[in-house]
Amino acid sequence: MKKEEKKYVYPSIIKIESLSEKLIIINRQLEEKNKLLEESELARKNMFSNITHDLRAPVAVIRGAVERLRQEGLGDKEQHKLISIIDSRAATLEHLIYDLHFSALLEQPVFELSPTRMEIAPFLEEYFISMESAGHLDGRKSGVSIPAGISTHAMIDLRYFLRVLDNLLENAIKHTKQGDLIEIGCLEDDGNAVIFFTDSGSGIPAGDLPYVFERTFTGMAARTPGKSGSGLGLSISRTIVEKHGGRIECSSISGKGTTFTIFLPLV
C-alpha cells in the first residue's frame, strides 16, 4: 500500500489580510490603553505633588508662628495675631484633608447617592439666606435670581449637593472683593433644572477654562476653597453633579467674572 502523502493547505490571502487587520486593531487598542494609563499615572503624580505643596505651606507658617509665640516679651496684640494665623492655617489643612477623604470616597465603586425629590427655587433661597446670615457674603453685592412662579424639581442628595454649592460659593467669594457681585439663581431649560453661580470677580484666563475641573489643575490657585492649589474642590463638585445624572460647566472672562452652571434632569 502506498503511504499517503501529507498535503499542506495554504491559507487564503483573504484570511491572512483579515487576521492582519484584527492584529492591527488590537495593537492600536493596546497602545491607546497604555497611553491612558501613562496619562493617569502622570496626573496622579502631579496631584500628589500639588497636595504635598499645599500641605507643606500652611505647616511651615504654623511652625513659624509657634516658634514666635515661644519667644518672651510678646504683647497681647501680637499673640492674638499669631493665634489667628495658626487657626487660619489649621483650617486650611483641615479643609484639604477633608477634600482628600471626600475625593477618595466618591471614587469607591460601592458609593451610592440617596436622592429625594426637591423643589429647586426654595432650596436655593434657603441656602442663600443661611450663607448671608452667617456673614459669608459680607461686603459683596449679592442676590438670588429666580423667575416668578417657577416650580422646578430634581432628584438631589442634600448631604452631597450642599458640598457643591459650598464649593462654588467659596470660589466666588475667594475671587471677588468688596463691592463685587455674587448671584445665585435657577431656571428651567430643555428638560433640565439649571442652577448658576455668577460673580464679577477676577475671572479665569481662556487657556485655563478647559482644565478647571481637573484634580491637577493649579491655574489661578485652582479657584478652590481653603486657598488650595490642588484643584480638588471643583473636581469633587463635578463628580457629585455627574453622580446626580447632571453636568457642570464654567464660562469666564478674565478680569470680568465667572459663571458656573449646573444642569440636573427634571423629575
C-alpha positions as CSV (number, residue, x, y, z in Angstrom):
1,M,0.0,0.0,0.0
2,K,1.2,3.4,-0.9
3,K,1.8,5.7,2.0
4,E,-0.5,8.8,1.9
5,E,1.3,12.0,1.2
6,K,0.5,14.8,3.6
7,K,-0.8,17.8,1.8
8,Y,-0.1,21.3,3.1
9,V,-3.1,23.6,2.8
10,Y,-2.1,27.2,2.1
11,P,-4.2,29.8,3.9
12,S,-6.1,32.1,1.7
13,I,-4.9,35.6,1.1
14,I,-8.3,36.9,2.4
15,K,-7.9,35.1,5.7
16,I,-4.3,36.5,6.2
17,E,-5.5,40.0,5.4
18,S,-8.4,39.7,7.9
19,L,-6.1,38.4,10.6
20,S,-3.6,41.2,10.0
21,E,-6.4,43.8,10.3
22,K,-7.5,42.3,13.6
23,L,-4.0,42.4,14.9
24,I,-3.5,46.0,13.9
25,I,-6.8,46.9,15.6
26,I,-5.8,45.1,18.8
27,N,-2.4,46.7,18.7
28,R,-3.9,50.2,18.4
29,Q,-6.3,49.4,21.3
30,L,-3.4,48.3,23.5
31,E,-1.4,51.5,22.6
32,E,-4.4,53.7,23.5
33,K,-4.8,51.9,26.8
34,N,-1.1,52.2,27.6
35,K,-1.3,55.9,26.8
36,L,-4.3,56.4,29.1
37,L,-2.5,54.5,31.9
38,E,0.5,56.7,31.4
39,E,-1.6,59.9,31.5
40,S,-3.5,58.6,34.5
41,E,-0.2,57.9,36.3
42,L,1.2,61.3,35.4
43,A,-2.0,63.0,36.6
44,R,-1.8,61.1,39.9
45,K,1.8,62.1,40.4
46,N,1.0,65.8,39.6
47,M,-1.9,65.7,42.0
48,F,0.2,64.3,44.9
49,S,2.9,66.9,44.1
50,N,0.3,69.7,44.3
51,I,-1.2,68.3,47.5
52,T,2.3,67.9,49.1
53,H,2.9,71.6,48.4
54,D,-0.5,72.6,49.8
55,L,0.2,70.7,53.0
56,R,3.8,72.0,53.4
57,A,3.0,75.7,53.1
58,P,0.5,76.0,56.0
59,V,2.6,73.7,58.2
60,A,5.6,76.0,57.7
61,V,3.5,79.0,58.6
62,I,2.1,77.3,61.7
63,R,5.6,76.2,62.9
64,G,6.9,79.7,62.4
65,A,4.0,81.2,64.4
66,V,4.5,78.7,67.2
67,E,8.3,79.5,67.4
68,R,7.4,83.2,67.6
69,L,4.9,82.5,70.4
70,R,7.7,80.8,72.4
71,Q,9.7,84.0,72.5
72,E,9.5,86.2,75.5
73,G,8.2,89.8,75.5
74,L,5.3,89.4,73.1
75,G,2.5,91.8,73.6
76,D,-1.2,90.7,73.7
77,K,-1.9,92.1,70.3
78,E,0.9,90.2,68.6
79,Q,0.0,87.0,70.4
80,H,-3.6,87.3,69.2
81,K,-2.4,87.9,65.7
82,L,-0.2,84.8,65.8
83,I,-3.0,82.6,67.2
84,S,-5.3,83.9,64.4
85,I,-2.7,82.9,61.8
86,I,-2.4,79.4,63.3
87,D,-6.1,79.0,63.4
88,S,-6.5,80.1,59.8
89,R,-3.8,77.8,58.5
90,A,-5.1,74.8,60.6
91,A,-8.5,75.4,58.9
92,T,-6.8,75.2,55.5
93,L,-5.2,71.9,56.4
94,E,-8.5,70.6,57.7
95,H,-10.2,71.6,54.5
96,L,-7.6,69.9,52.3
97,I,-7.6,66.7,54.3
98,Y,-11.4,66.6,54.1
99,D,-11.2,67.1,50.4
100,L,-8.8,64.2,50.0
101,H,-11.1,61.9,52.0
102,F,-14.1,63.1,50.1
103,S,-12.4,62.6,46.7
104,A,-11.4,59.1,47.6
105,L,-14.9,58.3,48.9
106,L,-16.5,59.4,45.6
107,E,-14.3,57.1,43.6
108,Q,-15.3,54.0,45.6
109,P,-17.3,51.6,43.3
110,V,-19.8,51.0,46.2
111,F,-20.6,54.7,46.6
112,E,-24.3,55.5,46.1
113,L,-26.4,58.5,46.4
114,S,-29.8,58.7,48.3
115,P,-31.6,61.4,46.4
116,T,-35.0,62.8,47.1
117,R,-37.4,64.9,45.1
118,M,-36.7,68.6,45.8
119,E,-38.0,71.9,44.6
120,I,-35.0,73.9,43.4
121,A,-36.2,77.5,44.0
122,P,-37.0,77.4,47.7
123,F,-33.9,75.2,48.3
124,L,-31.6,77.8,46.8
125,E,-33.4,80.7,48.6
126,E,-32.9,79.0,51.9
127,Y,-29.3,78.3,51.1
128,F,-28.6,81.9,50.2
129,I,-30.3,83.2,53.3
130,S,-28.3,80.9,55.5
131,M,-25.0,82.0,53.9
132,E,-25.9,85.7,54.1
133,S,-27.0,85.3,57.7
134,A,-23.6,83.7,58.5
135,G,-21.8,86.7,57.1
136,H,-20.1,84.8,54.3
137,L,-21.2,87.4,51.7
138,D,-20.0,90.4,53.8
139,G,-19.1,93.4,51.6
140,R,-20.3,92.0,48.4
141,K,-23.4,92.8,46.3
142,S,-25.4,89.6,46.3
143,G,-28.8,88.3,45.4
144,V,-31.0,85.5,44.2
145,S,-32.3,85.3,40.6
146,I,-35.3,83.1,40.3
147,P,-38.1,83.6,37.8
148,A,-41.5,84.3,39.4
149,G,-43.8,81.3,39.6
150,I,-41.1,78.7,38.7
151,S,-41.7,75.2,40.1
152,T,-38.7,73.1,39.1
153,H,-38.0,69.8,40.8
154,A,-35.0,67.5,40.6
155,M,-33.6,64.5,42.5
156,I,-31.0,65.6,44.9
157,D,-28.9,64.0,47.7
158,L,-28.8,67.0,50.1
159,R,-25.8,65.8,52.0
160,Y,-23.5,65.8,49.0
161,F,-25.2,68.5,46.8
162,L,-24.7,71.1,49.6
163,R,-21.0,70.5,49.2
164,V,-21.2,71.5,45.5
165,L,-23.0,74.8,46.5
166,D,-20.4,75.5,49.2
167,N,-17.5,74.9,46.8
168,L,-18.9,77.2,44.2
169,L,-19.9,79.9,46.6
170,E,-16.5,79.8,48.3
171,N,-14.8,80.0,44.9
172,A,-16.8,83.1,44.1
173,I,-16.0,84.7,47.5
174,K,-12.3,83.9,47.1
175,H,-12.1,85.6,43.7
176,T,-14.2,88.7,44.4
177,K,-13.6,91.7,46.6
178,Q,-15.9,94.1,48.4
179,G,-18.4,95.7,46.1
180,D,-18.3,92.9,43.5
181,L,-21.4,90.9,42.6
182,I,-22.2,87.3,43.6
183,E,-25.5,86.0,42.3
184,I,-27.1,82.6,42.6
185,G,-30.2,81.5,40.7
186,C,-32.1,78.9,38.8
187,L,-34.3,78.4,35.7
188,E,-35.6,75.6,33.6
189,D,-34.2,74.8,30.2
190,D,-34.6,71.9,27.7
191,G,-35.7,69.3,30.3
192,N,-33.1,70.4,32.9
193,A,-33.2,72.3,36.1
194,V,-30.4,74.9,35.8
195,I,-28.6,76.3,38.8
196,F,-26.0,79.0,38.3
197,F,-23.4,80.9,40.3
198,T,-22.3,84.2,38.8
199,D,-19.6,86.6,40.1
200,S,-18.0,89.8,38.8
201,G,-14.6,88.9,40.2
202,S,-11.1,88.3,38.7
203,G,-12.3,85.7,36.2
204,I,-10.3,82.8,34.6
205,P,-7.9,83.0,31.6
206,A,-9.4,81.4,28.5
207,G,-6.5,79.0,28.3
208,D,-7.3,77.6,31.8
209,L,-11.1,77.1,31.3
210,P,-10.9,73.5,29.8
211,Y,-9.0,72.3,32.9
212,V,-10.8,74.0,35.8
213,F,-12.5,70.7,36.9
214,E,-9.3,68.6,36.7
215,R,-7.8,67.4,40.0
216,T,-4.4,68.5,38.9
217,F,-5.3,72.0,37.7
218,T,-3.4,74.7,39.5
219,G,-4.1,77.8,37.5
220,M,-5.5,80.7,39.5
221,A,-4.9,78.6,42.6
222,A,-7.5,76.3,41.0
223,R,-10.3,78.6,42.3
224,T,-10.5,76.1,45.1
225,P,-11.7,76.8,48.7
226,G,-9.2,76.8,51.5
227,K,-6.5,78.5,49.4
228,S,-5.6,75.1,48.0
229,G,-3.9,74.7,44.6
230,S,-4.7,71.0,44.3
231,G,-7.9,71.5,42.3
232,L,-9.9,69.1,44.5
233,G,-12.9,71.4,45.2
234,L,-14.1,71.8,41.7
235,S,-13.2,68.2,40.8
236,I,-15.3,67.0,43.7
237,S,-18.2,69.3,42.6
238,R,-18.1,67.8,39.1
239,T,-18.1,64.2,40.4
240,I,-21.1,64.9,42.6
241,V,-23.1,66.6,39.9
242,E,-22.3,63.7,37.4
243,K,-23.4,61.2,40.0
244,H,-26.7,63.0,40.1
245,G,-27.0,62.4,36.3
246,G,-26.2,66.0,35.5
247,R,-23.3,68.1,34.3
248,I,-21.5,71.3,35.3
249,E,-19.9,73.9,33.0
250,C,-17.8,77.0,33.5
251,S,-17.7,80.2,31.5
252,S,-15.5,83.2,32.3
253,I,-13.9,86.4,31.0
254,S,-10.6,87.2,32.6
255,G,-10.9,90.3,34.8
256,K,-14.7,90.4,34.4
257,G,-16.1,87.4,36.2
258,T,-17.1,83.8,36.1
259,T,-20.3,81.7,35.9
260,F,-20.6,78.1,37.0
261,T,-23.8,76.4,35.6
262,I,-25.2,73.1,36.8
263,F,-27.7,71.1,34.7
264,L,-29.8,68.5,36.5
265,P,-32.5,66.3,34.9
266,L,-36.0,67.4,35.8
267,V,-38.2,65.0,37.7
